[in-house]
Amino acid sequence: MGPRGRRRRPRRRLDARPQRLPRAGGRDGDGDGGRLIGERELTVAATSPRIDVGEVAANIGAVRAAVAEAVAAGAQLVVAPELATSGYVFADEAEARAAALRRDDPRWEAISADLPEGVVAVVGYSEDAGDRVYNSAAVLARSGRLGDYRKSHLWGEESRFFAPGDAAGAIFDTPVGRLGVAICYDNEFPEVPRRLALAGAEVLALPVNWPLVDRPAGERAPETIQAMAAARSSRLATVIADRHGSERGVAWTGGTAIIDDDGWIAAAASGGAGLVVATLRLRHPFDKSLPPYNDLFRDRRPDLYA
């Protein structure tokens, strides 16, 4: 999204004509192999509202306002940061639990009610699951909750506060298509986005809190580079919602961005803050063809990777 709120339009690809797909060959997903399938467009948004650790009511209000802004800009999929309702830099386990929400908390219904029909939001939160607390993401639509994903790869001190989830990313069938969800450090393991792509994900929603690290002048953040590479190697568009500014002495990268399925940045937040919106061209999830000879999935040699 440009400085005056202009939406980025997708690049026209040299191979954007419909492709005759190879048969699925036993992969998970639908049976569309062999017929002509064109691309479709999806308008997506990543948002980075102000979030204050422990201020749950204010944070939910900020998320609702950010989602409303994204919807007004035409977004069909909106992604908010990791732990958007709670903040991230907790003093201790008790503080993390005090800022946690249960899945049946009535405040989720208010966020769902803000969504028009056909729009999906992914919101990071601290999940109160009774005897455990998880770093989770809720997948919401107007009809209500479509599901939740619990982060499986915990970074740094997160293991002091959270239990790890038991899945390497998750897939949800939603009004905007087959949606993959992972959280922050999950995506630094190449197996996670590849697994989701193999399972038929059309786009990856990635809520993150990326701490700022040193890098050479002129370089992108290493997490952004990894996300670009993963998107390119699995042809999986990725919507990244990161924090900006700082929290209790931790500076954030401000890496909010939208990556297309060729691995290029389609839109990024200026200064790391605010809202970015882009319209992506999405191929069929099993169209990994690289005309005229190659295919990202068909050319895999998993028998050699053990």
Disulfide bonds with the S-S distance in Angstrom:
none
